[in-house]
Amino acid sequence: MNAGKYVGVNKRTSAAKTAIPLARTLRRQLPWIGLAMTLGCLTLVFGFVVNAIEITTDNLMRLEAEAIVQEAKAKPEAPLPNSKRLSAWRNWQEIPEAFRQYFNHEEVLLGTPVEALIELEKGEFEYLYLLHYQNDEFGSLYLLSHHSEQEIESAITPLLNSAIGQSLLLTLVILTVLFIVIAWLIRRTLEPLKLLSDWSKQLNQQPDNAIDINFPITELNEIAQQLRQGVDQVREANDREQQFLKHASHELRTPLAVIQASLDTVNLQLSYSKPSNSQAPADSPARRPIQRALKASERMIQLSDTLLWLARESDKTIPKEVVDVKALCTQLVSDHQYLLHQKQLEIKPLITVESIEIEAPLFSIVLANLVRNALQHSGDGEVTIQLDQHSLQISNPAQDECDNSEPGFGLGLQLVQRICQKTGWDFTFQHKDRQVQVTILLAS
């Protein structure tokens, strides 16, 4: 039995992944999108607030320096401020070493305050801010600002709280508006898809009726047009296949009936003729080819009727009848002995029942095709045919040249698959450890 030919007709046992509607999928993703947008907005707001506070403090020091310069220009004899909180000097060398040691002259850029942190004796901290300011008329000015940790916190905390609160409120408003807009866009986007889904259902239920394709989105019109063309092509192919099967079956019936009648007539004449030797008329050499031709003709008629039955789209069932399975299996193995030429192959029937009640023509065709494929595509070894009241199993060693990666279909295998599908028989295939096995669970 060729594994390559059976791969394509295996029954799919793995369950398909459950599909989820697009609307539900989008609704599930919206909270994650909202969380990501919230975190992103909060990060931007926090960075904006910190940057705004730094810019504000820098500008305040520049304004303070400008005020000192203007006052010094107005009163040149007045000394520059030199208090505990604010001190000013005209050049770098005038700054006391006690303060200058905390700054690097090269890092003190013009117009940009530089921060230094001093740890006091009681574990407290003091912040120093040094600004190098330049005025065209006055010249250079170094402004040093002293602030304790408590002063910095008391000044920045209200500003920070106010900025964060207003930013959070603004973020909430923006996110609410965005969610409303996104929900509206999703609804507007899903409406055409819902129309396409309803249209496809109508196309499936009434394929013969002309269905207008007029959606508000161009891509959906193209998809619908392709679906319609695909359905039409599949229907035309099915119609051609059914018509071919019907015509072929009907056309075969007449010559088969003539062949059957002619063989019956010849067989009847031989039955009444006198034998020329001691052999009985039933065992005469002349009658053996006639008997084989009669059996072949009967199988052809069964096959023709089966093809016609498969081609019909009807629920009509074939009546069951009692079949002598041992005799049928023996006859089929005998008919296919020619396939064992130059093969070291042993056929081992394991039949536990004498007869079963089943659709005789269909079961005969299925068993004949499976036996033929097992003998034809088997390597050397043992072919096992197991049959009981509920199942049929045929196994054989795979050929060396068998390749699972190149599945193919023969007419016989397609016929077996179609029969199993329509009768409700469960067809499975396994190819493992150089052994091919086919199992059919017969419907009770």
C-alpha positions as CSV (number, residue, x, y, z in Angstrom):
1,M,0.0,0.0,0.0
2,N,1.6,3.3,-1.2
3,A,2.0,5.7,1.7
4,G,2.5,8.6,-0.7
5,K,-0.9,7.9,-2.2
6,Y,-2.7,7.8,1.1
7,V,-1.3,10.9,2.7
8,G,-3.8,13.1,0.8
9,V,-6.8,11.2,1.9
10,N,-6.1,11.1,5.6
11,K,-8.8,12.2,7.9
12,R,-7.9,15.3,9.9
13,T,-8.0,14.4,13.6
14,S,-6.6,17.6,15.0
15,A,-9.3,20.1,15.9
16,A,-9.1,23.5,14.2
17,K,-8.3,26.5,16.4
18,T,-11.5,28.2,17.5
19,A,-12.1,31.4,15.5
20,I,-12.8,34.6,17.4
21,P,-14.9,37.4,15.9
22,L,-12.9,40.5,14.9
23,A,-15.0,42.8,17.1
24,R,-14.3,40.7,20.2
25,T,-10.6,40.5,19.3
26,L,-10.4,44.3,19.0
27,R,-12.3,44.8,22.3
28,R,-9.8,42.5,24.0
29,Q,-6.9,44.5,22.6
30,L,-8.3,47.9,23.5
31,P,-7.4,47.8,27.3
32,W,-3.8,46.9,26.4
33,I,-3.7,49.7,23.9
34,G,-5.1,52.1,26.5
35,L,-2.6,51.0,29.1
36,A,0.3,51.5,26.7
37,M,-1.0,54.9,25.7
38,T,-1.5,55.9,29.4
39,L,2.0,54.8,30.4
40,G,3.4,56.7,27.3
41,C,1.5,59.8,28.2
42,L,2.6,59.7,31.8
43,T,6.2,59.3,30.8
44,L,6.0,62.2,28.5
45,V,4.2,64.3,31.1
46,F,6.7,63.5,33.8
47,G,9.6,64.3,31.5
48,F,7.9,67.6,30.4
49,V,7.3,68.6,34.1
50,V,10.9,67.9,35.1
51,N,12.3,69.8,32.1
52,A,9.9,72.7,32.7
53,I,11.0,73.0,36.3
54,E,14.7,73.0,35.3
55,I,14.0,75.7,32.6
56,T,12.1,77.8,35.1
57,T,14.9,77.7,37.7
58,D,17.5,78.6,35.1
59,N,15.5,81.5,33.9
60,L,14.9,82.7,37.5
61,M,18.7,82.8,38.0
62,R,19.2,84.7,34.8
63,L,16.5,87.2,35.8
64,E,18.2,87.6,39.2
65,A,21.6,88.1,37.5
66,E,20.1,90.7,35.1
67,A,18.5,92.6,38.0
68,I,21.9,92.7,39.8
69,V,23.6,94.0,36.7
70,Q,21.0,96.7,36.2
71,E,21.3,97.8,39.8
72,A,25.1,97.8,39.6
73,K,25.0,99.9,36.4
74,A,22.6,102.4,38.1
75,K,24.8,102.6,41.3
76,P,28.4,101.8,40.3
77,E,29.7,102.6,43.8
78,A,27.3,100.1,45.5
79,P,28.8,96.7,46.4
80,L,27.6,93.5,44.8
81,P,25.3,91.4,47.0
82,N,27.1,89.1,49.3
83,S,24.6,87.4,51.7
84,K,24.1,83.9,53.0
85,R,21.6,83.1,50.2
86,L,22.9,85.1,47.3
87,S,26.4,86.3,46.3
88,A,27.9,87.8,43.2
89,W,31.5,88.4,41.9
90,R,33.0,90.0,38.8
91,N,35.5,87.2,37.9
92,W,36.3,83.6,38.8
93,Q,39.2,84.5,41.0
94,E,37.1,86.6,43.4
95,I,34.9,83.6,44.3
96,P,36.0,82.2,47.7
97,E,37.9,79.0,47.6
98,A,35.4,77.5,50.0
99,F,32.8,77.7,47.2
100,R,35.0,77.5,44.2
101,Q,36.2,74.0,45.1
102,Y,32.8,72.6,44.3
103,F,32.9,73.7,40.7
104,N,35.1,73.1,37.7
105,H,35.8,76.4,35.9
106,E,35.8,74.6,32.5
107,E,32.3,73.2,33.2
108,V,30.8,76.6,34.1
109,L,29.4,77.6,30.8
110,L,28.2,81.0,29.9
111,G,24.4,81.4,30.6
112,T,23.9,77.9,32.1
113,P,23.6,77.4,35.9
114,V,25.7,74.6,37.4
115,E,24.6,72.7,40.4
116,A,26.7,71.4,43.3
117,L,25.6,69.5,46.4
118,I,27.2,70.0,49.8
119,E,26.7,67.6,52.7
120,L,26.5,69.4,56.1
121,E,27.5,68.1,59.5
122,K,24.0,67.0,60.6
123,G,23.4,64.9,57.5
124,E,21.6,67.7,55.8
125,F,22.3,68.9,52.3
126,E,22.7,72.3,50.7
127,Y,22.4,73.1,47.0
128,L,24.7,75.6,45.3
129,Y,23.9,77.1,41.9
130,L,26.6,79.0,40.0
131,L,25.7,81.1,37.0
132,H,28.2,82.8,34.7
133,Y,26.4,85.8,33.2
134,Q,27.7,88.2,30.6
135,N,26.5,91.7,29.8
136,D,28.0,93.8,27.0
137,E,28.2,97.0,29.1
138,F,28.8,95.5,32.6
139,G,31.0,92.5,31.6
140,S,31.1,89.1,33.4
141,L,29.2,88.3,36.6
142,Y,29.3,85.1,38.6
143,L,26.1,84.6,40.7
144,L,26.1,82.0,43.5
145,S,22.8,80.9,45.0
146,H,22.6,78.9,48.3
147,H,19.5,76.8,49.1
148,S,18.9,74.2,51.8
149,E,17.2,70.9,51.0
150,Q,14.0,72.0,52.7
151,E,13.8,75.2,50.7
152,I,14.2,73.3,47.4
153,E,11.5,70.8,48.4
154,S,9.1,73.5,49.6
155,A,9.6,75.4,46.3
156,I,9.5,72.5,43.9
157,T,6.8,70.3,45.5
158,P,3.8,72.6,45.0
159,L,4.9,73.3,41.4
160,L,5.5,69.6,40.7
161,N,2.2,68.5,42.3
162,S,0.3,71.2,40.3
163,A,2.0,70.3,37.1
164,I,1.4,66.6,37.5
165,G,-2.2,67.0,38.5
166,Q,-3.0,69.2,35.5
167,S,-1.1,66.9,33.2
168,L,-3.0,63.8,34.5
169,L,-6.3,65.5,34.0
170,L,-5.3,66.6,30.5
171,T,-4.0,63.0,29.8
172,L,-7.4,61.5,31.0
173,V,-9.3,63.9,28.8
174,I,-7.1,63.1,25.7
175,L,-7.3,59.3,26.3
176,T,-11.1,59.5,26.7
177,V,-11.4,61.4,23.5
178,L,-9.1,58.9,21.8
179,F,-11.0,55.9,23.0
180,I,-14.3,57.4,21.8
181,V,-12.7,58.1,18.4
182,I,-11.1,54.6,18.2
183,A,-14.4,52.9,19.2
184,W,-16.2,54.9,16.5
185,L,-13.6,54.0,13.9
186,I,-13.7,50.3,14.9
187,R,-17.5,50.3,14.6
188,R,-17.4,52.1,11.3
189,T,-14.7,49.6,10.0
190,L,-16.6,46.5,11.2
191,E,-19.9,47.6,9.5
192,P,-18.6,46.8,6.0
193,L,-17.1,43.5,7.2
194,K,-20.5,42.6,8.7
195,L,-22.1,43.4,5.3
196,L,-19.5,41.2,3.6
197,S,-20.2,38.4,6.0
198,D,-23.9,38.6,5.5
199,W,-23.4,38.7,1.7
200,S,-21.2,35.6,1.8
201,K,-23.9,33.7,3.8
202,Q,-26.4,34.7,1.2
203,L,-24.1,33.6,-1.5
204,N,-23.6,30.2,0.2
205,Q,-27.4,29.7,0.7
206,Q,-28.5,31.0,-2.7
207,P,-25.6,30.6,-5.2
208,D,-27.8,30.6,-8.2
209,N,-29.4,34.0,-7.5
210,A,-27.7,37.2,-8.7
211,I,-26.3,39.0,-5.6
212,D,-25.3,42.7,-6.0
213,I,-21.8,43.6,-5.0
214,N,-21.9,47.1,-3.7
215,F,-19.9,47.8,-0.6
216,P,-18.6,51.2,0.6
217,I,-15.0,50.0,0.5
218,T,-13.3,49.2,-2.7
219,E,-11.2,46.4,-1.3
220,L,-14.3,44.6,0.0
221,N,-15.9,44.8,-3.5
222,E,-12.7,43.2,-4.9
223,I,-12.8,40.4,-2.2
224,A,-16.5,39.8,-2.9
225,Q,-15.9,39.7,-6.6
226,Q,-13.1,37.1,-6.1
227,L,-15.3,35.1,-3.8
228,R,-18.1,35.1,-6.3
229,Q,-15.7,34.0,-9.1
230,G,-14.3,31.3,-6.9
231,V,-17.7,30.0,-6.0
232,D,-18.8,30.0,-9.6
233,Q,-15.7,28.1,-10.7
234,V,-16.1,25.5,-7.9
235,R,-19.8,25.0,-8.9
236,E,-18.9,24.7,-12.5
237,A,-16.2,22.1,-11.7
238,N,-18.6,20.2,-9.5
239,D,-21.3,20.3,-12.2
240,R,-18.9,19.0,-14.8
241,E,-17.7,16.2,-12.5
242,Q,-21.3,15.2,-11.6
243,Q,-22.4,15.4,-15.2
244,F,-19.4,13.3,-16.3
245,L,-20.1,10.7,-13.6
246,K,-23.8,10.5,-14.5
247,H,-23.1,10.3,-18.2
248,A,-20.3,7.8,-17.8
249,S,-22.4,5.6,-15.5
250,H,-25.4,5.8,-17.8
251,E,-23.3,5.1,-20.9
252,L,-21.6,2.2,-19.3
253,R,-24.9,0.6,-18.2
254,T,-26.0,-0.4,-21.7
255,P,-22.8,-2.1,-22.9
256,L,-22.4,-3.8,-19.5
257,A,-26.0,-5.0,-19.7
258,V,-25.4,-6.4,-23.2
259,I,-22.1,-8.1,-22.0
260,Q,-23.9,-9.5,-19.0
261,A,-26.8,-10.9,-21.0
262,S,-24.4,-12.3,-23.6
263,L,-22.3,-14.0,-21.0
264,D,-25.4,-15.4,-19.3
265,T,-26.6,-16.8,-22.6
266,V,-23.2,-18.4,-23.4
267,N,-23.0,-19.8,-19.8
268,L,-26.5,-21.2,-20.1
269,Q,-25.7,-22.9,-23.5
270,L,-22.6,-24.5,-22.0
271,S,-24.6,-25.7,-19.1
272,Y,-26.9,-27.7,-21.4
273,S,-24.2,-28.9,-23.7
274,K,-22.8,-32.4,-23.3
275,P,-19.3,-32.5,-22.1
276,S,-16.8,-34.2,-24.4
277,N,-14.9,-35.8,-21.5
278,S,-15.6,-36.9,-17.9
279,Q,-15.5,-33.4,-16.5
280,A,-18.8,-32.0,-15.1
281,P,-20.2,-29.1,-17.2
282,A,-19.6,-26.7,-14.3
283,D,-15.9,-27.5,-14.2
284,S,-15.3,-27.5,-18.0
285,P,-12.4,-25.4,-19.2
286,A,-14.7,-23.5,-21.5
287,R,-16.8,-22.3,-18.6
288,R,-14.0,-20.9,-16.5
289,P,-13.3,-17.8,-18.6
290,I,-17.0,-17.2,-18.8
291,Q,-17.4,-17.3,-15.0
292,R,-14.5,-14.9,-14.6
293,A,-16.0,-12.6,-17.2
294,L,-19.4,-12.7,-15.4
295,K,-17.8,-11.8,-12.1
296,A,-15.9,-8.9,-13.7
297,S,-19.0,-7.7,-15.4
298,E,-20.9,-7.8,-12.1
299,R,-18.1,-5.7,-10.5
300,M,-18.3,-3.3,-13.4
301,I,-22.0,-2.9,-12.9
302,Q,-21.5,-2.4,-9.1
303,L,-18.9,0.2,-9.8
304,S,-21.1,2.0,-12.3
305,D,-24.0,2.1,-9.9
306,T,-21.8,3.3,-7.1
307,L,-20.4,6.2,-9.3
308,L,-23.9,7.2,-10.2
309,W,-25.0,7.1,-6.5
310,L,-22.0,9.2,-5.5
311,A,-22.8,11.8,-8.2
312,R,-26.3,12.3,-7.0
313,E,-26.9,15.0,-4.3
314,S,-29.4,12.9,-2.4
315,D,-29.7,11.3,1.0
316,K,-30.9,8.0,-0.4
317,T,-29.1,5.1,1.3
318,I,-28.1,1.8,-0.1
319,P,-29.9,-1.1,1.7
320,K,-27.7,-3.4,3.8
321,E,-27.4,-7.1,3.1
322,V,-25.5,-10.0,4.6
323,V,-22.0,-10.4,3.1
324,D,-19.9,-13.6,3.4
325,V,-16.7,-11.7,4.2
326,K,-14.4,-14.7,4.3
327,A,-15.4,-15.8,0.8
328,L,-15.2,-12.2,-0.5
329,C,-11.7,-11.7,0.9
330,T,-10.5,-15.0,-0.4
331,Q,-11.9,-14.2,-3.9
332,L,-10.3,-10.7,-3.9
333,V,-6.9,-12.0,-2.9
334,S,-7.1,-14.7,-5.6
335,D,-8.1,-12.1,-8.2
336,H,-5.0,-10.0,-7.4
337,Q,-2.4,-12.8,-7.2
338,Y,-0.8,-11.4,-10.4
339,L,0.4,-8.4,-8.3
340,L,2.7,-10.7,-6.2
341,H,5.0,-11.4,-9.1
342,Q,8.6,-11.3,-8.0
343,K,7.6,-10.3,-4.4
344,Q,8.4,-12.2,-1.2
345,L,5.0,-11.4,0.3
346,E,2.8,-13.4,2.6
347,I,-0.9,-12.6,2.9
348,K,-2.3,-13.2,6.4
349,P,-6.1,-12.9,6.8
350,L,-7.4,-12.4,10.4
351,I,-11.1,-12.5,9.9
352,T,-13.1,-13.1,13.2
353,V,-16.6,-13.1,11.7
354,E,-18.2,-15.3,9.0
355,S,-20.5,-12.5,7.7
356,I,-21.6,-9.0,8.4
357,E,-24.6,-6.9,7.4
358,I,-23.4,-4.0,5.4
359,E,-23.9,-2.1,2.1
360,A,-22.5,-4.9,0.0
361,P,-21.6,-3.1,-3.3
362,L,-19.8,-0.3,-1.4
363,F,-18.0,-2.6,0.9
364,S,-16.9,-4.8,-1.9
365,I,-15.5,-1.8,-3.9
366,V,-13.6,-0.4,-0.8
367,L,-12.1,-3.8,0.1
368,A,-11.1,-4.5,-3.5
369,N,-9.3,-1.1,-3.8
370,L,-7.5,-1.4,-0.5
371,V,-6.4,-5.0,-1.2
372,R,-5.1,-4.1,-4.6
373,N,-3.2,-1.1,-3.3
374,A,-1.7,-3.2,-0.4
375,L,-0.5,-5.8,-2.8
376,Q,0.7,-3.5,-5.5
377,H,2.6,-1.0,-3.4
378,S,4.0,-3.3,-0.7
379,G,7.5,-4.3,0.0
380,D,8.6,-7.8,1.0
381,G,7.1,-9.0,4.2
382,E,3.6,-9.7,5.4
383,V,0.2,-8.2,4.5
384,T,-2.3,-8.5,7.3
385,I,-6.1,-8.2,6.6
386,Q,-8.0,-7.9,9.9
387,L,-11.8,-7.8,9.8
388,D,-14.4,-7.9,12.6
389,Q,-18.0,-6.8,13.0
390,H,-17.0,-3.1,13.4
391,S,-13.7,-2.5,11.7
392,L,-11.5,-3.3,8.8
393,Q,-7.7,-3.0,9.0
394,I,-5.1,-3.7,6.4
395,S,-1.4,-3.2,7.0
396,N,1.7,-3.9,4.9
397,P,5.4,-3.0,4.7
398,A,6.1,0.1,2.8
399,Q,8.2,0.1,-0.3
400,D,11.7,1.5,-0.1
401,E,11.0,4.2,-2.7
402,C,7.9,5.4,-0.9
403,D,8.0,9.1,-0.1
404,N,5.5,10.7,2.2
405,S,6.4,14.2,1.0
406,E,4.8,13.6,-2.4
407,P,1.1,12.7,-1.8
408,G,-0.9,11.6,-4.8
409,F,-4.4,10.6,-5.6
410,G,-5.5,7.6,-7.7
411,L,-9.1,7.1,-8.9
412,G,-9.5,4.1,-6.7
413,L,-8.3,6.0,-3.6
414,Q,-10.6,8.9,-4.4
415,L,-13.5,6.5,-4.7
416,V,-12.7,4.9,-1.3
417,Q,-12.6,8.3,0.3
418,R,-15.9,9.4,-1.2
419,I,-17.6,6.2,-0.2
420,C,-16.3,6.5,3.4
421,Q,-17.4,10.1,3.6
422,K,-20.9,9.5,2.3
423,T,-21.5,6.3,4.3
424,G,-20.1,7.7,7.5
425,W,-17.2,5.2,7.8
426,D,-14.2,6.6,9.6
427,F,-11.1,6.3,7.4
428,T,-7.6,6.7,9.0
429,F,-4.1,6.2,7.7
430,Q,-0.8,5.7,9.5
431,H,2.7,5.4,8.1
432,K,5.3,4.7,10.8
433,D,8.4,2.6,11.2
434,R,8.2,1.5,7.5
435,Q,4.8,0.1,8.1
436,V,1.6,1.3,6.3
437,Q,-1.7,0.8,8.0
438,V,-5.3,1.7,6.9
439,T,-8.2,1.4,9.3
440,I,-11.9,1.8,8.5
441,L,-14.4,2.0,11.4
442,L,-17.7,0.7,9.9
443,A,-20.8,2.5,11.0
444,S,-23.0,0.3,13.2
